[in-house]
Amino acid sequence: MVTYEVNPWDALGDGTRRAIFKRLVEGPRSVGELASDLPVSRPAVSQHLRVLKNAGLVSDRAEGTRRVYAVHPDGLATLRGDLDRFWTQALDAFKAVAEKPPRTQREQQKEKNR
C-alpha cells in the first residue's frame, strides 16, 4: 500500500496547484509547457508538481532530458471515492429526514415552549 505525505484535498487547496492539475487532466505536459500557461516560474511549477506528486495526484516519467507529468489514475480514484462517500452520507441523511413521520401539532408546540 502506498502512503502519501500530503492529503490530496489539501494539495488541491492551492489555486496554482488546481490550475496545474486541470491542465494535466487535459493531457500529460512537461514543466516548461505548464509554466508557459501560468503566471509562475518553472521552479515554482516544479515545487507545486512535487506537492501534487506527494499527494498521489500526479506521476512523472522521463522523456529524454525532461520530465513529463500526468494525472495519476489512483489519485483521481481516491478523490472520487471521497466524493462518493460524502454524497452517499448526505443522501442517506436526507432520506432519513424525508422519511421521518411528520410531527404532531402537540410535539411542535412542546418544542416551541422549550
C-alpha angles and dihedrals in degrees: 000000000000119000120201126211096218129050107242092226091052090049091054091047089086115083095219092051090049089052091050092047092050090053091050091051086064090055145301117306140177124240090255093053091049093046092051090061096046136065092237133086126261092251089053091050089050091053092049090048090052090056091048090048092049087052090054094243099115137031130197139209134190117253107180108301096343136069120234118207128206138172110275107231094213091054091050089049089054091054091047091050091052091051093046090052091047093051093043091054092045093049092046090052091048091049091051091052094043093050094046110113113252116263118250121246089251092055090049091051091050091054092049091053094052 
